């Protein structure tokens, strides 16, 4: 028997799926009362649920028939559509994120586990998927969190593209906070700028421990030269929650500044991000 996909459709004349593949159509009566229709299909064929409206097509085991029903939104998704994210607490917001990958009851259970492990939605969303508090949960949990975090970082970074960074300092700080504020380990990043102080690249140079990140001034200078940067802004985070620069931070910053100066590259600022705020070396008179 030749194998054709079967499409659920209200158009019995259709013989192709949207991607162009041939199919055999099982017609579904139009005007269903939000409910159920049963269509016969040949179990020997490949089955593809397809409809113009948001419907689910589910094979009924052993019957050679397919149950077609309208897909209903999860209640948490409807609350989000009705009132936005501002009206959702941490538990509800994590449930919303996870409900894109699993049923709401399961999403709510895992959201509770994330809050128990990390204390807040922000910390859970910022945690690495290999962190024990996430790795112990189903893989779909870590994936949903990682995608949400990546979307937030991408949107924040888009606000900097093509802009004169020093004239958009609030957006720089917003981006830094989204990228670094809730990490449980230190990371050192560099924003490389062109001669008009527009962003060329944002690079993570080092990942460290809870209270230390090794930084190599020559490597920062070498990358600036390769990227033809005229200036840079350095960023790193303090997981302790205190953004005050340490002695090590101050000494390292001087070493990087001196290494860059030999190449004609300017260090505009070094920003330390923490849960309790941020600190600017330039504002503190340390540059």
N, C-alpha and C positions, 0 to 999 in steps of 0.2 A: 504493500500500500504506500502510495506517495505521501509524504508528510508536509502538510500545510499548517501554518498557524491558524487558530480560530479566533476571530475578533468578535467581541460583543458590541453591537452597534444598533442604532435605531434605523440605519440605512441599509436595507437588505440588498441594495444594488452594489454596495461597495465591495471591492475585491482586492484592495491593497491596504496595508497599514500605513501610518504616516511616514515611516522610513522607506516605503516603496516595496516592501516584501509582499508577495502574493498571500492571500489568506482566504479562508472560507468563512463566510459571515453567518453568525447566528443572530437573527433579528430579535430585538427587544422592543415590545410595544411602547410607543411614546405615551406620555401622560401618566406615568406610574404614580400612584398616590404615596410618594415618599417611601416606597416599600419594596415589594418583592415581586420578581418575575422569575419563572423557571424556564430555561431554554435547554433543549436537547442538543448534545454535541457528541461527536465520536471520540471516545477516550483514547483511541489510537493516534490521534493527531496531537501535535504540539498545541498547548493551550496558552493563549495570551488574553488577559482581561483588558478590554479596551472599550471606552465609552466616551461620548462627547461631554457628559457630565461627570461629576466626582462620584464614581460608583466603585464598589468592590465586586469582583467576580470570583466566586469561590467554588471549586469543584466539590460535589457531594459524593463522598467515597462510595463506590460500589453501585451507584445508581445511573451513571452515564448522563447525569444532568448537572447543571450549574445554577447555583443560587446567585442572583444579582441583587444587590441592595445598595442604597445610597450611603456614601461615607458621611459619617457625622463627625463634627469637630469635637475634640476633647474639651470638657468644661473649662479647663485652665486656659486653653487657646482662645475660647470665646471670651473669657474675662479679659484677656490681653487685647483682643480686637475691640472690645467695648470700652475699656478704660485706659489702655496703655500700660507700659511697664512700671510707671510711677506708682500705680496702685497695688503693685505686687510686693509682698515682703520677700526676704531672701529665700525662704523655703519655696514659696510659690514661683519665684523667678527661676530657680534652679529646676523646679519641676517642669516649667515651660520649656526650658532649654532641652532637658532630657526627653520630653514628650515628643520631640521631633524624631527620636530614634527608637522609642518603645512606648507601650501603653501607659496611660497616665498613672494608674495605680502603681505600676512598677517604677515609673519615673519619680513619683512622690516618695517611695521607700528609699530609693537611692539618693534623692535630694536630702532626706533626713540624715543619711549616713555621711554625706559630704559635709553638712553643717556640723555634725558631731566631730568630724575629723579636722575641719578647718575653721570653724567659728563664724564664717560669713561667706556670702556668695562671691564677693570679690576675691577672697583668698582661695576659694575652691576653683574659680575660673582661672586664676593665675598659676595654680599648681601644675607642675610637670606631670604628664600622663604616666611617667615611670615612678612617681612618688608613691610610697606604700599605701597612702590613703586613697589613691585612685587605682593603682595597679591591682588592688584586692577586689575591685568591683568589676562588673562585666566590661569588656573592651568598648562597647558602644558608649559607655559613660565617658571614658577618657576621650574618645573621638568627638563626641558632642561638645565637650568643654573646650577641646583644642580648636575646633572649628569656630566656636563663638569667640574665643580669645583672639584668634587670627583675624576675624572680621573686625573686631574692635581696633586692633593695632593697625590694620590696613586703612580703616576710615580715618584714624587720627593722623597717620602718616600722609594720607592724601591731602590733608589740610596744609601740609608744609611744602608739597611739591610745587615748584615754580614760584614760591614766595621768597621774599627777602627775609631770612630767618630772624635777624636781629629786630626787624620791625614787626614780627609776629611772635613775640616772646611768649605770650600767654598760650599760644597754640603749641609752642615747643614744650612748655612745661606740661600741658595736657597730654601730649604724646609721651613724654618721659614717664608720667605717672601711669598711663595705660600700659606702657611697656615694662616698667620696672618696679612700681611701688609695692606690689604685694608678693614679690618673689621671696622664697624662703632661703635663697642663697644670693651672694653678691654676683653681679654681672657688670662688666665694664664695656661701654659703647662709645663710639665716636661718630659724630655727624661731620662729614666732610663737605666743605662749602666752596663754591667757585668765587671769582673775584667780585661778583655782585652779591655775595653771601647767600646764594641760593643753594639748596640741598643737592649735592651730587650723590652721596651715598650715606647710608646709615649702617654701620657694621658693628657686630658684637665681637670684641677682641678677646675677652677672657671671661670664663665662668669660674667663680671661686667657691669658697666655703661660706659658712654663716657670717663670718666677720672679716674675711680677707679675700682680695682678688689680686693676683700677681699681674703687674702691668709692665710692659717692656717698651720704654720710650723710643728706642730705635725702630721697633716694628710699627709704631704709630706714625713716626716720621716717614718711614719707607712707604707705607700705604698712601700717605698724603702726597708723596712725590709721584707715585705711580698713577694716582687718580688726578694729578695736576690740580690739586686743591690749593686754594689761596689762604684758607683759614679752617679751623675746626672748632667744634664744641665737644667737650668730653662729658660723659654722663656715667654715673654708677649709683647703685642703690645701697642702702643700709637696712638689712632685714630687722635690725634691732628696733626700728621705728624712730630713731634719733638721727636727723640729717646732719648734725654738726660734723664738720670735717675732722678726721683724726690727724695726728702728726704724720703718720705714714701717707695719708692722702695729700697733705700739704707738700711733703718732700717729693713724692712722685710727680705731682703737678709741676713743680719747678723743673724737674729733670726733663719732662716732656716738653715744656715751654722752651727750654734751652736747646733741646735737640731739634725742635721745629724751627727755631730762629736761624739756625745755620743754613736752612733751606729756604728761608724767606716766607715761611708759613706762620700765620698768626694764630695763637690760642686765644679765642675770644672769651671763653668761660669754661669752668668745670662745675657741673651741677650735680649735687648729691640729692637723690630722691629717697624718701622714706615715708612710712605710713603716717608719720606726724607732720609732714610738710616737705619742704625742700630748702636747700642752702646753695647759694650762688657764690663762688669764690670771688667773682668780680665785685658783687655787692658787699662782700665782707672785707674788701680791701686786700685780698690775698693774691690778686693778679694785677 
